[in-house]
Amino acid sequence: MKILKNLVIFICIQLVVVFTFDLVMVYYGPFTNIRDMIVTTAMTTFSHQYIAKAFLSDKTISEIMDKNKIDDKNKYSNEEAIQVSAAQEEEGSSQDEKTTNTKEVKDTVELKNVSTEKYKAYMLIVSNPKRISVVTSDKLGKIGMKLSEMTEYYNAIGGINAGGFADEGGRGSGGTPTGFVIQDGKVVFGKENERLGLIGFNQDSVLVLGQYTLKEARDKKIRDAVSFGPFLIVNGEPTIKSGNGGWGIQPRTVIGQKKDGTVLMLVVDGRRVDSVGATLKEVQDVMLEYGAYNAANLDGGSSTTMIYKHKLVNKPSTPAGQRFLPSAFIIK
């Protein structure tokens, strides 16, 4: 009995030694990419910052975050570079696909599985940008709606989550957006004097990215928008030149547009054994691969959701499933 007890103690000690050695190698060894990934992931989840702070000084953490940060300040998309075709400029239909009367050009929505060995990911490719709009919860300012409820409420064929919301302690109702929201040309939420990262479409259905006030957004004739970020691609140029983007590995939601007006909607599942998530650099690369000329990060994490044809496409990271959201980009 005494021998067995000593054996158990010995095994436990060995496990602690191995675990401690692994942590030391991660934080102080030669594998800086792994260290940076852990630090940037921990520092952007708020409730798990202790994972980095327990081993590294504030100065070292700051240096790691600075090295991996994204440079999207003073970046503004050039709307004139996007040439929406004449066929695309016609009003979108509620169907998956239609053929215009003037040209044999199809107005299509395509769902693609763009998963890798690391993560599960899905993309909606929408040829007609006029079909994209921002919608909000019917009780905006009080409580949000699940994306599946929003798409049903607004008679949409699909969509993705959009802007962020107040969520102190992870107990937010999803009803109070962070920043501003513009819906069908009207400001439905936001403060007039704030200059924030705008992600939205103007009256010509061109995706607009930049730092704007609500007055400037009105002057630019923005019809639908939320404020979030960072921007990943601006005028064909990626904003992440080195590092992982500084936000670690998380579930992601991204929207982008090609030069011909086609809209790309991407979601990446995360925080799961079969899908750990993606860095901003990784989703930037996916958008570049599919021809995005402009692209921006939307609210991710447990909010990441995609609906298509009345079905939930991805697997949100919370056990409860879909979260209550203030806003969404939908496909009419």
Protein Blocks (a to p, Z undefined) as FASTA:
>chain_A
ZZmmmmmmmmmmmmmmmmmmmmmmmmmmmblmlmmmmmmmmmmnommmmmmmmmpcfklm
mmmmmmmpccfehiacdfklpccdfklmpccdfbfbdcdfkbccdcddddddfbdfkbcc
dddddfblklpccdddfkghiaccdfklmmmmnopabdcdfbdcddehhiaghlacghjd
deehiafbdcfklccddddddfkopaceddddfklmmmnopabdcdddddfbgghiafbl
ghjhonapaddddddddfkopacdddddehifklnbjcfklmmmmmmmnopabdcdddeh
jllccdeehiafbdcfbfnlpaddfbdcddZZ
